[in-house]
C-alpha cells in the first residue's frame, strides 16, 4: 500500500495540466506485470525516483521517453500522447555503452550539437570543441570512447544531453559510475539546468532536497511527497528490513 508521509510535511504542489500525465497505465514485460493501472501527474521541476532494483524506476523513465509504450492506458506530455521518442525529451541510460554510438568524444557530442542547432558536421565539431574548452575538457575531443573509464563515458552521455537541449532530462542512475568529485560536478550541473529533471537513484542525498520524490516498490507508488520525508521513510523501511533479515552471528 502507498505510505502516507507525515501530515506535518508540506504537501506536493498542485499539478498543472501541462506536465506529464500517466492515466491507468499498464505495462507487462513477459510474465511480469511491471505497472498496473498506474496514475501519476508529474509537474515539479525536480522529481526523484527511489526504490529497490526492479521496483520499476527504469521502466517508468523508458515509458516517459517513448521507448516502451504501455499496453494499457496512456502516457502524455503537455497534453499530447507519447508514442515514440522525441527530441524534446532526453534519456540518459544507466549503462553509457547502451547510448554512445560514435568512436570519439567529438563525434558523439557533434551528433547532439547537430540535433539542437541543425548545422553541418564540420560546424558541429567546431562548436563541440569550443564547448569542451569552456569546461576545461579540450583534450577530450579526439579521445576514443573505448579508452575512457565507465565514469568518463557516463560524463560524455551527460554532456551529449546538454548539447541536445531537450526540455526534459530523464536520468537513470546517473551517479552510479561516478566518483565523488564527478557526483558533485553532475549535481551542480543539474542544479543549474533549466529543464525539468526526473532522476532515479540509490544515492538518496542527491534527491533529499527535491520538492517531490516517489518511492516505487514492485511497480506501485509506496510513498509520494517532499524528498526529505520520502527518503526518511525509505531509509527507515530499509533498516527494518535489514534487521528482520540479518542472520544471527555465532560467537
C-alpha positions in Angstrom: 0.0 0.0 0.0 1.1 3.6 -0.6 2.7 5.0 2.5 1.5 8.4 3.8 4.2 10.8 4.7 3.8 12.9 7.9 0.9 15.3 7.9 3.4 17.9 9.3 5.3 17.9 6.0 4.0 20.3 3.3 2.1 18.6 0.5 3.2 18.2 -3.1 2.3 21.3 -5.1 -1.0 21.1 -7.1 -0.3 19.7 -10.6 -0.7 21.7 -13.7 -2.3 20.2 -16.9 0.9 20.9 -18.9 3.2 18.3 -17.4 3.4 14.5 -17.5 0.2 12.5 -17.1 0.0 8.7 -16.7 -3.5 7.5 -16.8 -4.4 3.9 -15.9 -1.1 2.8 -17.3 -0.4 -0.9 -17.5 2.9 -2.4 -18.6 3.8 -6.1 -18.8 7.1 -7.5 -19.7 6.9 -11.2 -20.5 5.2 -12.8 -17.4 6.0 -9.8 -15.2 3.4 -7.2 -14.5 5.5 -4.0 -14.2 2.7 -1.5 -13.7 -1.0 -2.0 -13.2 -3.4 1.0 -13.5 -0.6 3.5 -12.6 -1.9 7.0 -12.1 0.6 9.9 -11.9 0.9 13.6 -12.6 4.5 14.8 -12.8 4.9 18.6 -13.0 7.6 19.5 -10.5 10.9 20.8 -11.9 12.9 18.2 -9.9 11.5 14.7 -9.2 13.4 11.8 -7.7 12.7 8.1 -8.1 13.9 5.8 -5.4 13.4 2.1 -4.5 15.0 -1.3 -4.8 16.3 -2.7 -8.0 13.4 -4.0 -10.1 10.9 -1.6 -8.5 10.0 0.0 -11.8 12.2 3.1 -11.9 13.9 2.4 -15.2 10.6 1.2 -16.8 8.9 4.4 -15.8 11.7 6.5 -17.4 11.5 4.4 -20.5 7.8 5.0 -20.8 8.2 8.7 -20.4 10.9 8.7 -23.1 8.6 6.9 -25.5 10.9 3.8 -25.7 8.5 1.4 -24.1 4.8 2.3 -24.6 2.3 0.8 -22.1 0.0 -1.9 -23.2 -2.9 -0.2 -21.4 -3.6 3.4 -20.5 -1.8 6.5 -21.8 1.3 8.5 -21.1 1.1 12.1 -22.2 3.3 15.2 -22.0 1.8 18.7 -22.3 -1.5 17.2 -23.3 -0.1 15.1 -26.2 0.1 11.3 -26.1 3.6 9.9 -26.1 4.0 7.1 -28.6 7.7 7.4 -29.6 10.9 9.2 -28.6 11.1 12.9 -29.1 14.0 15.3 -29.2 12.1 17.3 -26.5 12.8 14.6 -24.0 16.3 13.2 -23.3 17.0 10.0 -21.5 20.5 9.1 -20.1 20.8 5.4 -19.9 22.1 3.6 -16.8 24.8 2.0 -18.9 26.6 4.5 -21.2 27.6 1.7 -23.6 23.9 1.4 -24.4 23.8 5.1 -25.5 27.2 6.0 -27.1 27.4 5.2 -30.8 30.4 7.0 -32.2 34.1 6.1 -31.6 35.4 9.5 -30.4 34.1 12.0 -27.9 34.0 14.8 -30.5 31.9 12.7 -32.9 29.5 11.6 -30.2 28.9 15.2 -29.0 28.7 16.6 -32.5 25.5 14.5 -33.1 23.8 16.2 -30.2 25.0 19.6 -31.4 23.5 19.0 -34.9 20.3 17.9 -33.3 19.9 21.2 -31.4 21.4 23.6 -34.0 20.8 22.0 -37.4 24.4 22.7 -38.5 26.6 20.6 -40.8 29.1 18.1 -39.3 32.1 20.4 -39.6 30.4 23.3 -37.8 29.1 20.9 -35.1 32.6 19.6 -34.4 33.8 23.2 -34.1 31.0 24.0 -31.7 31.8 20.9 -29.6 35.5 21.8 -29.3 34.5 25.3 -28.0 32.1 23.7 -25.6 34.7 21.3 -24.2 37.3 24.0 -24.0 34.9 26.2 -21.9 34.6 23.2 -19.5 38.3 22.6 -19.2 37.9 19.4 -21.3 39.6 20.4 -24.5 41.8 17.3 -24.6 38.7 15.1 -24.6 37.6 15.9 -28.1 39.8 13.4 -30.0 39.8 10.8 -27.3 38.5 7.3 -28.2 35.4 6.5 -26.2 36.6 2.9 -25.7 39.7 4.3 -23.9 37.5 6.2 -21.3 36.6 4.8 -17.9 32.9 4.0 -17.2 32.5 7.2 -15.3 34.0 9.2 -18.1 31.7 7.6 -20.6 28.8 8.5 -18.3 30.0 12.0 -18.3 30.1 12.1 -22.1 26.4 11.0 -22.1 25.5 13.8 -19.8 27.3 16.4 -22.0 25.6 15.0 -25.0 22.2 15.5 -23.4 23.1 19.1 -22.5 24.1 19.8 -26.1 20.9 18.3 -27.5 18.9 20.9 -25.4 15.8 18.8 -24.7 13.1 20.3 -22.5 13.0 17.4 -20.1 16.0 15.4 -18.8 15.4 11.8 -17.7 18.4 10.3 -15.8 18.6 6.6 -14.9 21.1 6.1 -12.1 23.4 8.9 -13.3 25.7 8.8 -10.2 26.3 5.0 -10.3 29.6 5.1 -12.2 30.9 8.4 -10.9 33.5 9.1 -8.2 32.7 11.7 -5.5 34.1 14.7 -7.5 32.2 13.5 -10.5 29.0 13.2 -8.5 29.5 16.7 -7.2 30.1 18.2 -10.6 27.0 16.4 -12.0 24.8 17.6 -9.1 26.0 21.2 -9.7 25.3 20.9 -13.4 21.8 19.5 -12.7 21.1 22.3 -10.2 21.9 24.9 -12.9 19.9 23.2 -15.7 16.6 25.0 -16.6 14.9 21.8 -17.8 12.6 19.6 -15.8 14.7 16.7 -14.4 13.4 13.3 -13.3 16.2 11.1 -11.9 16.3 7.6 -10.5 19.0 7.0 -7.9 20.1 4.9 -4.9 22.1 7.9 -3.6 19.4 9.5 -1.5 21.4 12.6 -0.6 21.1 13.8 -4.2 17.3 13.9 -4.1 16.6 14.5 -0.5 16.0 18.3 -1.1 13.8 17.7 -4.1 10.3 19.1 -4.0 9.0 15.6 -4.9 10.3 12.0 -4.6 8.5 8.8 -5.5 9.3 5.6 -3.7 8.5 2.7 -6.0 8.0 -0.9 -4.8 7.1 -3.7 -7.2 5.5 -1.2 -9.7 3.5 0.6 -7.0 4.0 4.0 -5.5 4.8 3.2 -1.9 5.3 6.9 -0.9 5.0 10.2 -2.8 5.9 13.6 -1.3 8.7 16.0 -0.5 12.1 14.4 -0.8 13.1 14.7 2.9 10.0 12.9 4.1 10.0 10.1 1.5 13.8 9.4 1.7 13.5 9.2 5.5 10.6 6.8 5.2 12.5 4.6 2.7 15.6 4.6 5.0 13.5 3.5 8.0 11.9 0.7 5.9 15.3 -0.4 4.6 16.7 -0.5 8.2 13.8 -2.5 9.4 14.2 -5.0 6.5 17.9 -5.4 7.3 17.1 -6.1 11.0 14.4 -8.6 10.0 16.6 -10.5 7.6 20.0 -10.3 9.3 21.1 -13.8 10.4 22.3 -14.3 13.9 26.1 -14.3 14.2 27.6 -17.2 16.2 30.3 -16.3 18.7 
